[in-house]
Amino acid sequence: MFRHNALRYTALVLLAAAALFQAFTAEYFGLEILTEILILAMLVLALDIVAGFGGMVSLCHGALMGLGAYAYALLSAKAGIAPPIAMAAAVALSGGVAWVIGSICSRSHGIYFIMATLAFGQMAYSYVFEAPILGGDDGLGGISRLDLSFAGVDLNDSRSFALFCLALLGAVYGAAVLILRSGLGRSLTGVMHNEQRMRALGLTVWRVKADVFGLSGMIAGLAGALAAQHTMFISPGLLSWTVSGEALVVVILGGLGTLVGPLVGAVAFVLLKHELSAVTTYWHLVVGVILIAVVMSRANGIFGWIEARWGARIERRMADATRKHEPEEVLTDA
């Protein structure tokens, strides 16, 4: 079962404090970068749930994010539906499609699961790219943000929108923790470690995978709806497999199966991208070298490495404390 420790709580507090500080002090460009980080963090949380805790490495989460973005854009900008209802419908639609994909792919494993999800993602990308009603390769514009004027909040203001995304990310993180601590989450962990045993115990394995994949798809759809509101324009590139690939890189870079790690990875990836792209157009090469170094070090990403060091330090302290008490116990026994 997923648990927090002192290090994870500390990391969450530091990340939240840094985000709040940036939200209240940064200018327009800094707020745009913060919003980009928050939306990416939401997507990689969705991916970490299925990949890190269920062993289902997905290359269609970018397409699910794009589905949420396009559903929100069509319902709000084209159909004239109120943005809150359009946003809820987009999240539900993404979750439903993800559940179907999860149920179909649930009987495959490893590379076959990856390729199956990649195929679904590419089919969605090809359809959107060719569909005139969706704007084709020109994309869709004129997308409006939620109207929270009744609460005195103007989401057209970059600072307000960044804080809104931060609040939603906090809610998504809490929901992810609840999912992983629930019976469904524990079943998912059991399936990842020994699927045959869980099936022998009478668990409907495909249903567990599909349900978790559907919940993960809802989070990805929410990230897509926020991405559409952030840029107020969407294009088929949002559904490309490269978006899913980048999300997977971020999860691995931060720490697979930690929940906190992907948040760290999102911060590191976006900051690296913007800082390095100002110096060289080959910033992908630098990120690739860093990722190779992380993988070759056998550490579970940046946060996984920190957590391993923290755990080793705690073990050494406990061992030292035990050795200090051993002579006293021997004397007492004598």
Residue pairs with C-beta under 8 A, 6 or more apart in sequence:
1 180
1 181
1 185
1 186
1 189
2 53
2 177
2 180
2 181
2 185
2 259
4 12
4 177
7 306
7 307
7 310
8 258
8 259
8 260
8 307
11 260
11 263
11 264
11 303
12 173
12 260
12 263
15 260
15 263
15 264
15 267
16 166
16 170
19 34
19 37
19 38
19 166
20 166
22 30
22 31
22 34
22 162
23 31
23 34
23 159
23 162
23 163
23 166
24 159
26 33
26 34
28 158
31 158
31 159
31 161
31 162
32 158
33 270
33 271
33 274
34 162
34 166
35 158
35 161
35 162
35 165
35 230
36 230
36 270
37 266
37 267
37 270
37 271
38 162
38 165
38 166
38 168
38 169
39 165
39 223
39 226
39 227
39 230
40 223
40 247
40 250
40 266
40 269
40 270
41 169
41 262
41 263
41 266
41 267
42 165
42 168
42 169
42 172
42 219
42 220
42 222
42 223
42 226
43 61
43 62
43 65
43 219
43 220
43 223
43 247
44 247
44 250
44 251
44 254
44 262
44 263
44 265
44 266
45 169
45 172
45 173
45 176
45 219
45 259
45 262
45 263
46 61
46 64
46 216
46 217
46 219
46 220
46 223
47 58
47 61
47 216
47 220
47 244
47 247
47 248
47 251
47 262
48 176
48 251
48 256
48 257
48 258
48 259
48 261
48 262
49 176
49 179
49 180
49 212
49 215
49 216
49 219
50 56
50 58
50 102
50 212
50 213
50 216
51 57
51 58
51 248
51 251
51 256
51 257
52 251
52 256
52 257
52 258
52 259
53 180
53 185
53 188
53 189
53 192
53 257
54 188
54 189
54 191
54 192
54 209
54 212
54 213
55 109
55 191
55 192
56 102
56 105
56 113
56 209
56 213
57 113
57 114
57 117
57 248
58 113
58 114
58 117
58 213
58 216
58 244
59 114
59 117
59 118
59 121
59 241
59 244
59 245
59 248
60 101
60 117
60 118
60 120
60 121
60 124
60 244
61 121
61 216
61 217
61 220
61 243
61 244
61 247
62 121
62 238
62 239
62 240
62 241
62 242
62 243
62 244
62 245
62 246
62 247
63 120
63 121
63 122
63 124
63 125
63 239
63 241
63 243
63 244
64 94
64 97
64 98
64 217
64 220
64 221
64 224
65 94
65 220
65 221
65 223
65 224
65 227
65 238
65 239
65 243
66 124
66 125
66 128
66 224
66 234
66 236
66 238
66 239
66 243
67 90
67 93
67 94
67 97
67 124
67 221
67 224
67 239
68 90
68 91
68 93
68 94
68 220
68 221
68 222
68 223
68 224
68 225
68 228
69 90
69 224
69 225
69 227
69 228
69 234
69 238
70 128
70 134
70 140
70 224
70 228
70 234
70 238
71 86
71 89
71 90
71 93
71 94
71 221
71 224
71 225
72 83
72 86
72 87
72 89
72 90
72 143
72 224
72 225
72 228
72 229
73 140
73 143
73 228
73 234
74 134
74 140
75 81
75 85
75 86
75 89
75 90
76 82
76 83
76 86
76 87
76 143
76 144
77 140
77 142
77 143
77 144
79 86
81 89
83 144
83 145
83 146
83 147
84 146
86 225
87 146
87 222
87 225
90 221
90 222
90 224
90 225
91 218
91 221
91 222
91 225
92 218
92 221
93 221
94 217
94 218
94 220
94 221
94 222
94 224
95 214
95 215
95 217
95 218
95 221
96 214
96 217
97 217
98 213
98 214
98 216
98 217
98 218
98 220
98 221
99 210
99 211
99 213
99 214
99 217
100 210
101 117
101 120
101 213
101 217
102 209
102 210
102 211
102 212
102 213
102 214
102 217
103 206
103 207
103 209
103 210
103 213
104 116
105 113
105 116
105 117
105 120
105 209
105 213
106 205
106 206
106 209
106 210
106 213
107 206
108 116
117 244
118 241
118 244
121 239
121 241
121 244
122 241
124 239
125 236
125 239
125 240
125 241
128 134
128 236
128 239
129 136
129 137
129 236
130 136
134 140
134 236
135 235
136 236
137 235
137 236
138 235
139 233
139 234
139 235
139 236
140 233
140 234
140 235
141 232
141 233
142 232
143 228
143 229
143 231
143 232
143 233
143 234
144 229
144 232
145 155
145 156
145 161
145 229
145 232
146 155
146 164
146 229
147 155
148 154
148 155
148 164
153 160
153 164
154 160
155 161
155 164
155 229
161 229
161 230
165 226
165 230
168 222
168 226
172 219
172 222
173 259
173 263
175 219
176 219
176 259
177 259
179 185
179 212
179 215
180 188
180 189
180 259
184 208
184 211
184 212
185 212
187 198
187 203
187 208
188 208
188 209
188 212
190 197
190 198
190 203
191 198
191 203
191 205
191 208
191 209
195 205
198 205
199 205
224 238
227 234
227 238
228 234
237 243
246 269
249 269
249 287
249 291
250 262
250 265
250 266
250 269
251 261
251 262
251 265
251 301
252 265
252 291
252 294
252 295
252 301
253 265
253 268
253 269
253 290
253 291
253 294
253 301
253 302
254 260
254 261
254 262
254 263
254 264
254 265
254 266
254 268
254 301
254 302
254 303
255 261
255 262
255 264
255 265
255 300
255 301
255 302
255 303
255 304
255 305
255 307
256 300
256 301
256 304
257 300
258 300
258 301
258 303
258 304
258 307
260 303
261 300
261 301
261 302
261 303
261 304
264 301
264 302
264 303
265 301
265 302
265 303
268 302
269 287
272 283
272 286
272 287
272 290
273 283
273 287
276 283
276 286
276 287
277 283
280 286
294 301
294 302
294 305
297 305
299 305
299 308
300 307
300 308
